Amino acid sequence: MLCAAVRLSRHEWPLAVATVPTLVLPVGAAWGWWPSPGIEYVAFAVNVVLLIAWGLLAARAAGRTWNSALKIGTVDALLGLAVVVANAVIK
């Protein structure tokens, strides 16, 4: 059972790596690397930029043109913003 979990986790490393920038910001603020008031806004902006970048890179890797890839990255970011808004409305 544990061996199967390790094998599955090995294939999901990109998901774990994707959380690192979001994790580094509050941890760095807690360690005093930068002031912690307002860090959630910085983390939000970083995540929006990452959504655009990952969408752009994935689209380029799939063979899309730069124009098309930029549109895809922008839509990815807008979907991320929609999730944040929906979560705020639900709460």
N, C-alpha and C positions, 0 to 999 in steps of 0.2 A: 504494500500500500504506500509506504513512504517513498519507495523507489519510483513508483509511478508518479507521485506528486512532484518529485525532483525532476523527472523527465519532462513533465508538463510545464513546470516553472522555467526550465531551461529554454523552452521555445517562446516564452512570454517576456524575455528580457527587455524588448523595446518598451513595453508598458511600464516596467519598473524604472527604466531610464527616463521616460517622459515625465515622471513625477519629481525628478531631482531638482529642476529649477524652482518649482513651487515650494519644495521643501527647504531649499537653501535660504530663501528670502526670510521666512520667519525665524529659522534657526540662527541665521546671521544677525538678525535684529536682537534676538534674545542674548546672543553672545557679545553684543555691543559693537558689532561691525558698523552699524548705522542706526540712527534713531528709530525706535519701533512705532511711534505714533504715525499712523497713515500708511504703514507697510502693506496693509491689505489692498490699498489702491495701486501701489507699485506692483504687487503680485498679480493683480487683475490685469494691469496693462501688459506685464511681461507675458502672461498667459494668452492674451489676445494676439500679441506679436508672434508668439510661438505657434498658435493655430494657423496664422497666415503663412508662416515660414514652412511648417510641416505640410500644409496643403499644397503650397507652391512646389516644394521638393518632391512630394509624392506624385504630383501631376507631371512634373518634368521627367521623373523616373519612368512614368507610364508613356512617355513620348509625346506629350501635349506641347503645343507652342507656348512661348513665354506669355503671350496675351491670355490664352486660355488658362494657363497655370495660375496666373495672377487672379483671374476671376474665381477660380476654384478655391484658392487660398482665402480670398475675401469672403466667399460664401461659407467656408469653414468657420471663419471668425464670427460671422453673423449668426451662424447656428449656435456657436458657443455663447454669444451674447443672449440669444433667445432662451437658452437653457437657464442662464443666470436670472433673466427677467421672470421666466416662468416659476423658478424656485422662489423668488421674492414675492410673487403674487400668491403663490400657494401658502406661504408662511404668513 
